[in-house]
Amino acid sequence: MNTMATPQEKFIFANPDKVDRIFSQYPDKKSATLSLLHLAQAQEGYISGSVIDTIADLVECHPAIVMDCVSFYSMFFTKPQGRHKIQVCQTLSCSVNGADALVDHVTNKFSIKPGETTDDRRFTLMKVECLGSCGTAPVVQINNDYHEGLTNERFDELLESLP
Amino acid sequence: MNAFKPVLTEHIHQKDCHTLPFYKSVGGYKALEKVLAMQPDAVIQEVKESNLRGRGGAGFSTGVKWGFIPKDSDQPKYLINNADESEPGTFKDRLLMNKTPHQMLEGMIIASYAINCNTAFIYIRGEFYKEYQVLKETLAEAYQANLLGQGILGSDYNLEVVIHRGAGAYICGEETGLIESLEGKRGWPRIKPPFPAIEGYLHCPTVVNNVETLACLPHIINHGADWFKSIGSEKGPGPRLFCVSGTVNNPGVFEEPMGISLKELIFDRAGGIPENKQLKAVFPGGSSSAILTAEEALDVKMDFEDLVEKKSMLGSAGVIVMDETVDMVQACLNIARFYAHESCGQCTPCREGTAWLVKMLTRIVNGQGKPDDIDMLYEITDNIGGRIDFSKGSFGKTICPFGEAVAWPVRSFVEKFEDEFRSYISQVEAVA
């Protein structure tokens, strides 16, 4: 993951003010780790080795500690993803309300299985665990947004509307 | 009993209910004014007397938890609002954050004042991006109105509130896992003791309270402990947000007094089961609770005691309904897969055991089960979370209660629907 393989350009946060603001919120530097990872991923789309090095420098810890976080939390990606991350909740309440059909729908329509990205990098399909929206199952999170109570038809319209 | 009127969700259908002007128009922040004129100990005492028990899942007394914070310590104290809602079947904190964020924030300020804390955190589930945006606005409004910051409402009390986003990990709902995560590490739960009240965030005294728990506080301060105790069950009083999902006509969050019957929740509030299908099984308190058969479910009150008597638990009050068409073996696999995915990996029985459960259940579902598999399922669940006795506070063979949280439901599926498991396996034998 880290710097050993190929030398990468050093990652620099585009907005240093945001970095300062994050640090000002915590009593110590390491507590800023997750917030900095979120900020970096919003900028880059994923967490590269150079992002890890930069954050490790900033929070004053070994890069392995930052990597530890990246690997632990499901929202951080170590590889570039499609423009739209289609995250279909597959836990029980969604499952008994048609979540599998939504996954099959994307698979049939775009020829990608869960974990895969379309060749044009438009969509990445993922099955995820409970999104905490069981009352409006089935639910799909696309990037930051929840789409609740989806039917195949509405899901279709939604997918078509995404560039 | 008098007809119950919603307390926490009374205003959630009104326009702009999430804004400060609206919240103030319905009496918001009156409790804070009252609290700022009280001694912190008196606030703790009032909450202890109300017998408010945590709404996150464990059901521990909120006032007692606060009382563990050392008074003679020079260290900073921290309050963390646990908004990492991720127990399958539970979606009430998200509603509170979206609709009445100031109610929760007022509760946070009250709790912070009571434990003498000047920096509080909202640890919000990473996926809840919209709610994160709502809360950012809520805090901006509160700072603007001097409800946060220096010298709150003319008092000498100061409080900063910081929103911290999680990044996708169920285990961070466990309070010590959450603290580790806030410190910038993977969310591995800590061995207790020391409890967070003694040694929590950055080794300082820390209280972790759930969103709904905090939202109850302004009402307890406004109307008094006796009023709170007059609602619902004696040993765990107050209003409660019950989430009902699964195979029901009208899923949603229903605010009811503690102790409402599960039958009423499912067949009245949630509108019963589509196409008049038969009820088969229910998770009464999130996916970590043991499932109830239809017969058990129709005869249980939704409070701490009655559910323990039925060898399950109230947990997060997330009710998941399964009708006759839901395959119990597949449902069991679904839940086991969730826990295998979310096991933090720290303790071997849980890390390995959850993976084994998924492998075995997958094999059974795929028609490759073996007759010994039933016994093996018992053995594995026993090995992950063998000693289930909440009254003694014993958490089996793992550091945190996650072990029980997987062992309990999986075991209950096998015990209560063994026939279905056997029928998958006997089909294999017939073919052989």
Interface residues (C-beta under 8 A of the other chain):
Chain A: Q25 Y26 P27 D28 K30 S31 A32 T33 L34 S35 L37 H38 V59 C61 I65 D68 C69 F72 Y73 S74 M75 F76 Q90 T91 L92 S93 S95 V96 N97 E129 C130 L131 G132 S133 C134 G135 T136 A137 Q141 N144 D145 Y146
Chain B: P76 E85 S86 E87 P88 G89 T90 F91 R94 T119 R125 G126 E127 F128 Y129 K130 V162 H164 R165 G166 A167 G168 A169 Y170 S181 L182 E183 G184 K185 R186 G187 L202 C243 V244 S245 G246 T247 P251 G252 V253 F283 S287 G318 I320 M322 V326 A331 N334 I335 F338 H341 E342 C344
